[in-house]
Amino acid sequence: MDKVNKNSLVPMMEGWFKGLPKLPAGIIDFLVMIAPWLALVFGILGVLGTISALGLMGMTLPYANMYGGVDTGINYIAVIGGLISSVLTLLAFPGLKAMKFNGWMMLFWSQVVGVVASVLGVAVGALNVGGIIGILLVFTFCSKLSTGTSSVLACSS
């Protein structure tokens, strides 16, 4: 069995999206231009929202258990995954602004963590819409970013 690592996941996932229709060049350029700012805004909102969700869940958990509610342990895992995803999105900002490969990788991994958190939290709608479209957009504009010498990605043109 082949060793699976972070460097083998990216080309495998790129192959899944390779055959999809491409966006026009003007739209891709626009997405590359606004991506750092979207990452900053949604990263901040995500961190604030997940911290609020953790506080709200901590406050309501005793009452839910007292009245026969289901255990929300899996929800904590999903919210913490969302927090990690939001922090990775914030960390992507400098690299995306400079159009560097490391910013793309941070954004890619934030999307992967977000999809995993959605699966764990059984948020199937969020998985289908947000995660898949997010990863597709990341693969769409990765060809515009400078990859440097440490690229593990063969971005399609």
Secondary structure as UniProt FT lines:
FT   HELIX           6..17
FT   TURN            18..19
FT   HELIX           25..66
FT   TURN            67..68
FT   HELIX           73..97
FT   TURN            98..99
FT   HELIX           101..120
FT   TURN            121..122
FT   HELIX           124..126
FT   HELIX           127..131
FT   HELIX           132..141
FT   HELIX           142..144
//
